[in-house]
Amino acid sequence: MVKRNKLFSFLILIVVFCSCNEQKNTEQKKRDNEQIKLKYATCFRIYKNLNYKTLQLISDGKVLTNYILYSNQKPEVKLNNTIYIKTPVKKLAALSSIYIGFINRINQLDKVVAVDNRNYIYNEFIRKKISDKEINEIALNGIINEEITLQINPDVIFTYITQNEITLNHKKLINEKIPFVTLVDHLENHPLGRAEWIKFIACFFEKDHLADSLFNVTESNYKSLKLFANKSKNKPKVLTEHKINDAWYVPGGKSFMSALLADANATYYWEQDTHTGSLPLSFEEVYSKASDADYWLNILFCKTKTDLIKMDARYSSFKAFKENKLYNNDNKVNSSGANDYWETGLTQPDLILNDLISILHPELLIDFKTNFYRHVK
């Protein structure tokens, strides 16, 4: 009887031990493939594993590419469309000015060794490095110069080009194992969704914690400003852009700009529309709907009101034109035409929202000095 009890107790111990081990293994697996929660961005995912990170590029809920970032031994990961990149990245080619904005925020500008074209760059540090021949321009005509790129030999190339285009047009670079990383931040519809791409970019420099902190500050400021804008009882009507050739491209109702205007407590004429991109409309369509707009924003290439009516004299019949309520987002444009709105502004949308509130609700922010917008006279 005693022997039976001992055997029974021993068997219980084995079951408990196995159960504990199984629980530990399950918990370890969860930790080894922990998904980092994103708040707004929908076009990428981040998974943290024990010795590496997996960054996934997403389109319509499907994974397009898996970027495996590792700092020590290269892992073997059984995933389709996988690109391996050793981190932290020390030499980077950044083929869009917004990447410069993100990289600047995490203090990694010294890692940039190539850009597409200096004329698109606002950042003075990068422009000086280009002048001093420390940074190369590798896509002056919009096409990557493979020979120069091979000489520079960057650890990675940040681009908006799709993987299909890369495979088709840049076989030399692929053969030399220079990895491309496609960023689709421009497909995010919420201002904070686009800003959250700082977390994606920071992974390549192992600056994850810094990126989290910076984004949290941006988010907090943005949300506070949104609440602040709602203090105004006035909800002005807003028109944006102007006609280019035969079409007037207005932002769709689910677009980045529409979200900004909603958060600035403004009425946007196409806010009920379901498109994420721009809507090509005729002059007549826009005029019939929005000629009574209180404010007219983002008037593209116009420095003055005269520039606007030179394009089309009919613009002078809009209410905002008559009442001198025209504002353009070109307050910070350098001699080559690069606009900091697209570099710093998109990475810190709280600064843009602050500008919009000061313009649309001047009673809330008296004598506020705008960052990116100026009054067009």
N, C-alpha and C positions, 0 to 999 in steps of 0.2 A: 504493500500500500504506500509506504514511504517512497519506494523507488518510482512508483507511478506518479506521485505528486511532484517528485523532483524532475521527472521527465516532462510532465505537463508544464511546470514552471520554466523549464529550459526552452520548450517549444514556444511559449509565450514571449520569452525574451528574444528569440530569433525573429518572431513575427514583428515585434515592436521595433527591433533593430532595423529590419528590412523596410518597415514602414517609414521610419525616420530617415533612412538613407534615400528612399524614393522621394520623400517630401523635399529633402535637401537638394536632390538632383533636379527636381522640378523647379524649385526656387532659383537654383543656379542657372538653369536654362532660361528662365524668365529674365534674370539679371544679364545673361549673356546675349540676349536679343531684345533689350528694352527699347521700346519705341518712345522717342522724345516727343512729348505733347506739343503741338503747334497750336497757336490760338486763332490765326487768321489765314495763313498761307495754305493753299490747297494744291499747289503744283509740285511739291516735294515732300519727302518724308525722311526722317533720320532715325536710324536704329543704332544703339550702342551695344557693342559686344565686348567681351573681355579684352581682346587684343586688337580690335579694329572697329571702325564705324562703317555703316552702310548708308549711303545717301541715294535715295531713289527719286528719279525724275518722273512725274506723274502727268498723264493727259487723259481726260475722261475716265478717271478712276483706274487706268491701266498703267503699269510700270513700263516706261520706255527704256530707261538705262539704270543700271546699278553701279554706283561709284564706291569702290571698296578702298577706304583710307586706312593705312596701317603705318605704324612708326618703327616697328622692329621687323620681325619675321613676316614675310608675305603669307597670308592665310590662303587656304584653299576653300573657296566658297562656291557652292553648287547653285548658282543662279544664272539665268539667261542674260545676255547683253551686259556683260560685266567688264568694267574698266578698273584696273588697280592703280592706285596713286600713293606714293610714299609721302608721309608728312613728318614734320611741317614743311610746306612748300617754301623753297628759298629763291626760286626764279620763276616769275609769273608773267605771261603775256595777257593783257586785259584789253579785249576788243570792243568795249563799250564804256562810255564815260560814267555810267551809273555804277559800274564795278569799282571805279576809282573812288566814288563816293563812299561805298561800303568799306573798301580797304582802308581808306583814310580814317574812318571811324574806329577801326580796330588797330590803328597805328602800325600798319604793315606796308606803307607806301614804298619803303626801301627795297621791298621784294619785287617791285614791278621793273621788268627789264624791257618790255615792249608794249606798245599800244597800236591801235589801228592807224590813227591820224591825229596829230597834235591839234588840228583845227577844231576837233570835237571836244577837246579837253579844256576845262576851266581851271583846274587845280594848278596853282603857281609852282608848287614843288615839282610836279611832274613835268610841267612845261620847261622849267629850268634844266631839269635832268635831260630833256630832249635836246635843248640848246647846247648843253655840255657834252652831247654824244654819249651819255650814260644810259639813255633809253632810246630804243630804235622804233621807228614807225614801220610797221610791216604790212599795212594794208591801205596804202595811200589812195588807191583806185577802187577800194572796196573788195579787192581780191588779195588773199594772203600771199605774200612773197615767200615761197617755200625755201629758197636758197638762203635768204637772210635769216629766216626763222631757224633753219638748221644750224647756222653759225652761232646763233644766240643760244640754242638748245635749252629752252625753258623747261621747267619741271612740269608745267601744265599751261594750257591755253584756255582762258575763259572766253566763251563766245555765245552768241545767240543763234548761231547756225545749227541746223538740225543734224543729227547723226547721219542721216541719209546723204545730206549734202557733203558732209565731211568725208564719208566713205567714198563718195563719187569723185570729189575734187582734190582731195589732199592725201593721196595714197603714199606719197614720199614721206610725209610727216608721220603717218600711221606706221609705215614700215620701220621708221627710225624710233618708233615707240615713244613719240611725244604725244601725251594724252590730251584730248580735247574734253572740256566740260561745257555742256550746253546749259545755259541758264534761261529760264522762261519767266522771269519775274514780271515781265510786261504783260503776262496773261492773267495776273492777279487782278481782281476787280475791286478789292478793298484797299484803301491807302495803307492800312497797317499790314495787310497781307503782303504787299510789295516790300514794305520796310522789314518784314520778318525774314526776308532772304539774307539778312545779315548773319543769321544763324547758320545757313547753308554755307556761305562763303567762309565764315570764321572757322569751320571745321578743317579746312585745308591748311590753316595756320596754327591749329590747336589753340584757338582763342575762344572756345565755346562759352566759357563762363563770362568773359568780357562782353561778348555779343548778347548774351541773355540779359546782363545788367543794362546795357545800352538800350536794348529794345524795350525793356520794362519801363525805363525812363520816358522813352518816346511814347509808348502806349499810355502811360499815366498822364502825361502832358496832354495828349490828344483827347483822351476821355474827359479830362477836366475842362478843356476848351470847348468841347461839344456841349457839356452842361452849361458852361458860361454863356454860349451863344443862345441857348434856349431861354435865357433871361429876357431877351428882347421880345417884345410883343409884335414887332414888325417882322414880316417874312417876305423880303423883297423878291421880285421876279427877275430871273437871270437868263441872259442869252450868252452864248460863247461862240468863238471862231468867226470866220467870214467865208464867203464863197471863194473857191479856188477853181479856176476854169469854169466848168459847167455845173459844179456841185458844191453845196454847202454841207460840210461834214460836221454834224453835231454829235456830241457824245451820246451813246445809248443810255437807256435808263438804268442798266446794271453795270455801268462803267465806273472806272476810277474817279473821273471828274464828277459824275452824278452823285457818287457817295460823298465826296468832299463837300459839295454844295448842300446836300441834305444835312450833313453834320455841322455846317455853318449856319443852319436854320434859314435856308433860302428856298424859294420855290423854283424848281427847274421844270421847264415846259415839257420835257420828255421823260420825266422821272417815272412815269408809269410804263414806259417802254421796257421790253424784256431783253434787248440786245446788249451785249457786253462791249462790242466795238462801236465804231462810228456809223451814223446813218447818213447816206448821201441824199440830200434833199435839194430841191430847186429853190431859187431865191423866193419865188412866190409862196411856196409852202412855208418857209421860215417866216416871211413877212406877215402872212395871214395869221400865224399863231403867236409870234413873239415881237411884233413891232412895238408893243407897249412895255417891253422889258424895262425895269428900273435900272438895271446895270448890264453892261456889256463887257465881258471878260475875254482874255486870251485872244487878242486880235492879231495874232501871228506876227507878220512882218511890218506892221505899221508903227512908225515912231510918232506920228502926229495924226490929228483928225484929217488933215489935208491929204495925207497918204491914203487914208481910207476912202475918201470920196473920189480920189483919182482913180481908184480901182473900179468904183461904181457909184455914180452920183446919187443913186437911190438910197444909199446908206444914211444920207443926211435926214431922211424922213423918219428914222427910228427915234423913239422917245429918249433913249439913253444918250444918243448922239446929241440931240437938242439940249439935253440937260447936263451935258458934260460929265457923264458918269461912265466913262470908258477907262478900262484898266488892262494893262498888258503885263504878262509874267516875264518881262525882259529887263528887270531892274539890275540884274547882275550878268551882263554879257560882256565878254572881253573883245579885244580888237579883231580876233579871227571869227567871232560870231558864236563861240561856245557859251552856253547858258547854264549857270549854276543851278537853275531850277531843276534841270534834268540830272544833275550830279549830286548835289546836297539835298535839294528839295524832296526828291522822291525817296531818299533814304531816311528823311526826317519830316514826314508829312505833318507833324504837329506845327512846324514852322510855316508851312503853306496854309494850314487851317487858321493860324493866328492872323496871317495876312488877310485872308478872306473875311474873317470876323471884323477886322478893323475897317475894311472897305464897306461891307454890307450892313454893319451895325456900328457906325461911328460914335453913337451915343454910349457904347460900352467901352470902347478903347479910344480915349481922347489923346490926340497927338502921338499916336503909335507910329513908329518908324518901320515900314514894311521891309521884309527880307527880299522877296522876289518880285513883288508887284510894284508898278508905278502908275501914276495918273497920266493918261494920254490927253494932251491938250491940242 
